[in-house]
Amino acid sequence: MDTTAISPRRFLSIACTIVGCGLGGSTSMLAHVILVDYHGNTVFDNHVAPTMFISDYRTSVTGLLPMHLDGAPEFTKVQRDVADKIHGKVLVGHAIWNDLSVLGLQHLAVATRDVALYMPFRITLSTDRVIGLQTLMWHFMARQIQRQAIISPLENARAAMDLYRSAASDWNYQISRGNWPCALPSSTFSRCYL
């Protein structure tokens, strides 16, 4: 994929809502996925029918209750639809590996723009760790997000795209020169990338 001249229509930002299954709700399962375009317009928004018993809806953070997933499409349909939408696109997000992991999908590493891994952000904030999306938005865009206790995947997808757009020129310039300006995610998630 040529990364030097990518038009805005080639970009999508992703954010997911994850609930807990298994003992103590410690196993993550997809419950809601959002995709927005370069301008923040929603192009995909679906809840997902559970594939296992949900032991923790994480309602205080997700806002989800069992009724929100009633009648939702099956996981395999949502997975297929998301795969079709992101195929050939540059995928933007925050800790994208978490989204790909719960979706059971892979994406070309060179076709990702993960604001959690972007080194200039980390250098500015003097850290080598993953920085929360809230902190990134406040520091680089002077904008508060997630002001409610409930975390909105739509707000997160738009925020990640806004952060990416704020650094897009330098980000793509570095890639065009053969420099990858991002840290690597944990090797645990290498299966999420091609």
Secondary structure as GFF3:
##gff-version 3
##sequence-region A 1 194
A	DSSP	three_ten_helix	8	10	.	.	.	ID=ss1
A	DSSP	beta_strand	11	21	.	.	.	ID=ss2
A	DSSP	three_ten_helix	23	25	.	.	.	ID=ss3
A	DSSP	beta_strand	27	37	.	.	.	ID=ss4
A	DSSP	beta_strand	42	47	.	.	.	ID=ss5
A	DSSP	beta_strand	54	56	.	.	.	ID=ss6
A	DSSP	alpha_helix	59	62	.	.	.	ID=ss7
A	DSSP	alpha_helix	66	69	.	.	.	ID=ss8
A	DSSP	alpha_helix	75	86	.	.	.	ID=ss9
A	DSSP	beta_strand	90	93	.	.	.	ID=ss10
A	DSSP	alpha_helix	96	103	.	.	.	ID=ss11
A	DSSP	three_ten_helix	109	111	.	.	.	ID=ss12
A	DSSP	beta_strand	112	114	.	.	.	ID=ss13
A	DSSP	alpha_helix	119	124	.	.	.	ID=ss14
A	DSSP	alpha_helix	133	141	.	.	.	ID=ss15
A	DSSP	alpha_helix	153	176	.	.	.	ID=ss16
A	DSSP	three_ten_helix	187	192	.	.	.	ID=ss17
###
